[in-house]
Amino acid sequence: MPGLDAEQEAFLTEHSRVFLLMTRADGSPTGYPMLRLLADEAIEFSTYRRSAKVANVRRDPRLCCVVLPLPDRDETRALVIQGTAEVVEGAIGATARPPGAAAPVDAPDVPEEVAARAQDRMRSGKRVVLRLTPTSAHFVKA
């Protein structure tokens, strides 16, 4: 993945808990706990089309995310990834698999009914994908 070395990419693949950080219209920082999926050369997040996250990305596409270790792991670091994001309309990407399709290998453990509801909302246009293309990354103490 661009902006990440092999060790960072392995950490990202292994851990799905992320805090997505961006700025509000007034310039103040804000963050959202998210689950990430990996797709091609980017990190994807599913969200509602009318969410503040979408408005923030459309205004300023610079994002940062902090990938946290899973609680059952003996890990003392987190991964900070910076990059630019775009809003992807329509059912494409790792977060928008067709009904009945197997989940991606790195998919977080989400109950099937929750995944099905998210997929329905993606197809209806109520949800979109935020696609983050990393430009740099570094580890910090967790």
N, C-alpha and C positions, 0 to 999 in steps of 0.2 A: 504494500500500500504506500502511496507517495507520502513523504514526510516522516515515515517510521522506519526504524531499523528492524532487523529480524527479532531481537529480544522484545522490543516494544510491540511488534505485530503479534508475537506469541502471547504476550500478556493480554492484549486486546481480544484475541480469539478466545482466550480462556475465561475472561470475565465479562459479564454482560451488564452489570450495574453501573450506571453513569449519571453524573450530574451535568446537565447541559447549561452552560453559562453564556449570557448575552447581555446587551444593554437595553434599557427601556427608552422610550422617546425622550425622556428628560436627561438621559445619559447615565442614570444610576444602574448599577449591576443588578441582575436577577438570575435565579437559577431554578432548575426543574429536575427532580429525580426522574430518570427515564430508563427504559430497557432498550438496548441497541441491537441492531442486526447489521451484519456485514454484507455488503453487496458490491461486487466488482472492486472498484478502487475507492470506495467511500463507506461511510458509516451512515446508516439510516435510522430515522425515528418517525414513528407514526403519531400524528396529532390531528386535532380537529381543525378544519379549514379556518374557522373564525377565532381560533385561539390567539392569545397575546404572543405566543411563540412565533406564529406565522407573520403577524404584523411586525414584530421585531426583526425577523430575518429579512423581510421585504425592505425594511428601512435601512438595515445595516447587516450585511451577510457575514460579518466576522463573528466567529463563535469560538468557544473554548469548551471542552468537555473534560471532566475528571472521571477516569475509569477506576472504580474502587474494587478492591479484592473481595471475593466472596467471603462471608463470615466464617465459614468452616475451614478456611485455608490459613496456613501459617505464613502469612505474607505481610511485610511491613512497609510496603510502598504502594503508591497509586500512580497512575499514568495520566499526565496532563497533555491533551492534544489540542492544538490550535489549527484553525482552518477557515474556510469559507463555505457557506451553505447556500442551497437553493431550495425553493419550494417546488416539489414535483407533483403535478396534477395527475389524476388517473391512477388506475391500478397497475403500477409497474414496480419493479424492484423487489428486494428481499422481503419487505414488510407486506407486500400485496400479492401473495401467492394465490393461485386459483383455488376454488373450493375443492376439498378432497385431496389436494396436493400435500405431499409430505413437507413437514417443516424443514427449513434449512438446518444443516448440521449444528450450527452455533445458536439456534433459536433458544431463548430462555424457556424455562418450564412454565408455560402459561396454560391454565385450564382450557380445554377445547371450546367450551361455550364462550369464553372471553375472546379467544382467537376468532371464532366464527362471527361474533358480533362485530369485531373490528374489521374483518374482511367485508362484511355486508356494508358497513359504513364507508369503507374505502371505495367499493364499487358504486355506491350511491352518490359519491362526491362529497360526503360530509367530512371525510378525513383526507388528509394529504400526507406526503412524505417530506420530511426535512432531510436533505441529503448533504452531509458534511464531507468535504474533500479536505483531508489533512494537509497542512503545509509544514508543521513542525510538531515535535513531541519530546517530552522529557519526564523522567521519574522524579517523584517527591516522596518524602517520608509520609506514611499513612497514619 
